[in-house]
């Protein structure tokens, strides 16, 4: 888990990793916008922002998600296939 105020540092670390621009980054950091994440990550990194609700603490939640500007329907489909998101 990464607290919102640490996000810039983590994004900088991801940017240093070879292949970081091909990464899929899923964030649940409160108050950190897609634009902030996309601005701090390498160009081309696919960002998805998820906002869980409180019942997720007991495994009975619904979460909304939003794809960033470089995350395509192909990215979304891959997440569905892996059981990470559903509609």
trRosetta pair geometry for C-beta under 8 A, 3 or more apart (Angstrom, degrees):
i j d omega theta_ij theta_ji phi_ij phi_ji
2 6 5.1 -127 -172 83 90 118
2 7 6.3 113 135 -80 123 61
2 10 5.3 -8 -141 -46 155 158
2 29 6.4 -41 90 -82 92 118
3 6 5.0 84 62 6 78 108
3 7 8.0 -111 100 -32 46 76
3 29 7.5 98 171 -132 22 103
4 7 5.7 -21 -163 -19 44 117
4 29 4.6 135 -93 -179 75 107
4 30 6.0 -79 -56 65 132 66
4 31 5.4 24 -135 66 159 104
4 32 5.1 -168 -137 -44 96 110
6 9 5.4 -60 -171 44 66 114
6 10 5.8 64 134 -24 88 106
7 10 5.7 -61 -144 40 32 109
7 11 6.0 32 161 -20 69 107
7 27 7.8 42 -123 -135 122 133
7 29 5.7 94 -76 -178 126 174
7 32 5.3 141 -66 -121 169 150
7 36 7.3 49 122 134 144 118
7 37 7.2 -81 -179 -95 128 78
7 40 7.0 103 140 74 93 166
8 11 5.7 -56 -145 37 29 112
8 12 6.4 33 155 -21 64 105
8 40 5.6 -126 -123 -134 63 143
9 12 5.7 -52 -151 33 31 113
9 13 6.7 32 150 -19 63 103
10 13 5.6 -53 -153 34 35 113
10 14 6.5 36 150 -19 66 103
11 14 5.6 -50 -147 35 35 113
11 15 6.4 41 151 -25 64 104
11 37 6.8 -167 -95 -147 133 59
11 40 3.6 46 125 132 161 113
11 41 5.1 -100 -154 -71 103 66
12 15 5.6 -51 -151 31 32 117
12 16 7.0 34 151 -23 61 102
12 40 7.1 -68 -50 180 65 97
13 16 5.8 -55 -157 28 35 113
13 17 7.2 38 148 -28 64 101
14 17 5.8 -52 -158 21 39 114
14 20 4.8 140 158 -146 71 121
14 23 6.3 -87 -173 31 118 166
14 25 7.1 28 -155 -87 167 127
14 41 6.0 -27 93 -128 130 89
14 42 7.1 -129 120 -5 90 97
14 45 7.2 65 137 -114 129 154
15 20 5.4 172 -117 123 22 156
15 40 7.7 -116 -43 153 126 62
15 41 6.3 -172 -71 -152 91 42
15 42 4.8 147 -124 -53 76 89
16 20 7.0 87 51 -31 29 154
17 20 4.3 116 68 -60 85 106
17 23 7.8 64 81 -53 124 133
19 22 5.1 -55 -171 41 73 111
19 23 6.9 102 132 -53 77 82
20 23 5.3 -24 -158 -14 45 123
20 41 7.3 -149 157 -169 103 87
20 42 4.7 110 109 4 101 138
20 45 6.5 -31 151 -84 71 118
21 42 3.9 -95 -83 120 78 128
21 43 6.1 1 -135 73 116 54
21 44 4.1 45 175 69 97 117
21 45 5.6 -103 -142 -55 38 74
22 44 6.8 -19 -75 129 46 115
22 45 7.5 -33 18 -102 8 58
23 41 7.5 -116 65 -169 118 129
23 42 7.7 96 23 45 106 110
23 45 5.0 -4 60 -136 89 97
23 46 7.1 -152 100 37 48 73
24 45 7.8 171 -91 -175 22 71
24 46 4.7 -23 -110 77 69 109
24 47 8.0 172 -161 -81 50 24
24 48 6.9 12 -179 1 93 109
24 71 7.2 86 -133 -112 90 106
24 75 6.1 162 -113 -152 122 112
24 78 7.8 -143 -66 89 163 132
24 79 7.7 -167 169 -68 152 104
25 37 6.5 -167 105 176 137 127
25 41 6.3 -132 -6 -98 155 157
25 45 5.8 29 -7 161 117 116
25 46 6.9 166 21 86 70 51
25 47 4.9 -18 68 -109 103 70
25 48 7.2 174 88 27 52 66
26 48 4.9 -17 -109 70 73 103
26 49 8.0 164 -159 -92 52 20
26 50 6.0 20 -178 -7 96 118
26 84 7.5 -117 -82 170 162 136
27 32 6.2 -91 161 89 143 122
27 37 5.8 -137 -16 -92 155 150
27 47 6.8 -3 1 -165 113 95
27 48 7.3 168 22 85 69 50
27 49 5.3 -26 69 -113 98 66
27 50 6.9 170 81 25 43 75
28 49 7.9 136 -89 -166 34 59
28 50 5.1 -36 -87 77 83 95
28 51 7.2 146 -141 -97 72 31
28 52 6.0 4 -143 1 127 103
29 32 4.0 12 102 22 116 132
32 36 5.3 -116 -169 79 72 137
32 37 6.2 82 148 -53 106 96
32 49 7.8 -164 93 -123 80 118
33 36 4.6 104 57 3 79 100
33 37 7.1 -146 97 0 46 85
33 49 7.5 -39 -163 -87 34 159
34 37 5.8 -59 -150 40 33 109
34 38 5.9 28 157 -16 70 111
34 47 5.8 146 -147 110 82 128
34 49 5.2 -106 -71 -22 87 130
34 66 6.4 -94 -55 106 135 116
34 68 4.6 178 -164 -104 115 88
34 69 7.5 130 148 -15 124 79
35 38 5.9 -56 -139 42 28 108
35 39 6.1 29 159 -21 63 111
36 39 5.9 -60 -148 36 25 111
36 40 6.4 10 159 -10 62 114
37 40 6.1 -70 -148 42 28 102
37 41 6.0 13 163 -12 68 116
37 47 4.8 141 114 -143 128 150
37 49 7.2 176 8 -73 148 103
37 68 6.9 -106 84 -90 116 143
38 41 6.1 -60 -132 41 28 103
38 45 7.3 -174 -125 72 60 95
38 47 5.4 -120 -70 10 81 147
38 68 5.4 161 -67 -167 119 135
38 69 6.3 48 -119 28 161 105
38 70 7.2 144 -128 7 117 107
41 45 4.0 -83 142 52 129 149
41 47 6.6 161 26 -65 152 117
42 45 5.1 105 62 -33 75 110
44 70 5.9 179 -146 -167 32 157
45 70 6.9 103 77 74 34 143
46 67 7.9 -32 -174 -160 94 91
46 68 6.5 167 -168 57 49 111
46 70 5.2 -124 -98 105 64 93
46 71 4.0 105 -167 -88 98 78
46 72 7.6 -75 -121 6 129 67
46 75 5.0 -159 179 -113 153 154
47 67 7.8 125 88 -170 57 48
47 68 3.5 51 67 -17 93 150
47 70 7.1 71 14 50 78 94
47 71 6.1 -119 55 -33 41 119
48 65 5.6 10 175 -177 104 117
48 66 7.1 166 -158 80 61 42
48 67 5.7 -28 -106 -108 82 55
48 68 6.6 -113 -69 -6 37 88
48 71 5.6 110 -65 -108 84 170
48 75 7.4 -169 -54 139 118 125
48 79 7.3 52 -48 -69 173 159
49 65 6.6 163 84 -153 47 64
49 66 5.0 -9 58 56 97 94
49 68 7.2 98 -16 -57 91 88
50 63 5.3 24 -177 157 100 130
50 64 7.3 164 -153 87 54 44
50 65 4.5 -22 -99 -99 73 94
51 63 6.2 170 80 -163 43 82
51 64 5.1 -6 55 60 99 91
51 65 7.4 178 17 -83 67 44
52 56 4.1 -15 175 -19 128 158
52 61 5.5 28 -166 154 95 151
52 63 4.2 -37 -97 -100 61 115
53 56 6.3 133 67 -18 50 97
53 61 5.3 177 58 -151 81 103
53 62 6.3 17 18 62 122 65
53 63 6.7 -159 -1 -89 72 60
54 57 6.3 -29 176 2 59 111
54 61 7.5 -176 76 -107 31 114
55 58 5.9 -61 -168 46 66 95
55 59 8.0 -67 151 62 80 24
55 60 4.6 -70 163 85 120 81
55 61 4.4 170 87 -82 85 75
55 62 8.0 34 62 9 119 62
56 59 7.2 43 -163 -83 42 23
56 60 7.7 -143 -88 57 28 39
56 61 3.4 -21 -70 -20 71 160
56 63 6.7 41 -75 -61 134 109
57 61 7.9 94 7 -52 48 126
65 85 6.0 -69 23 -121 154 135
67 71 3.9 -136 -164 88 98 118
67 72 7.6 149 178 -49 146 8
67 75 6.9 130 -134 81 122 124
67 76 6.2 -63 -75 -65 135 111
68 71 4.9 90 49 2 73 106
71 75 4.4 -104 -163 74 79 155
71 76 6.9 95 153 -47 102 81
72 75 5.2 115 52 3 60 96
72 76 7.2 -116 109 2 42 89
73 76 5.3 -51 -147 40 40 115
73 77 6.1 47 150 -25 68 102
74 77 5.6 -49 -145 34 31 114
74 78 6.6 35 153 -21 62 102
75 78 5.8 -54 -153 32 31 112
75 79 6.7 29 150 -17 63 104
76 79 5.7 -55 -154 35 34 112
76 80 6.6 37 148 -21 65 103
76 85 7.1 -67 -158 72 74 142
77 80 5.5 -51 -151 33 35 114
77 81 6.4 36 152 -21 66 104
78 81 5.7 -52 -148 34 32 113
78 82 6.5 20 156 -9 64 109
79 82 5.9 -62 -147 44 31 104
79 84 4.4 -82 -167 66 84 115
79 85 4.6 29 132 19 119 107
80 83 7.7 37 177 -71 32 25
80 84 7.6 -84 -64 50 20 73
80 85 5.9 -58 -78 76 60 82
80 86 6.5 103 -130 -99 81 53
80 87 7.7 -17 -109 -13 121 92
83 86 7.5 -6 -149 -53 51 103
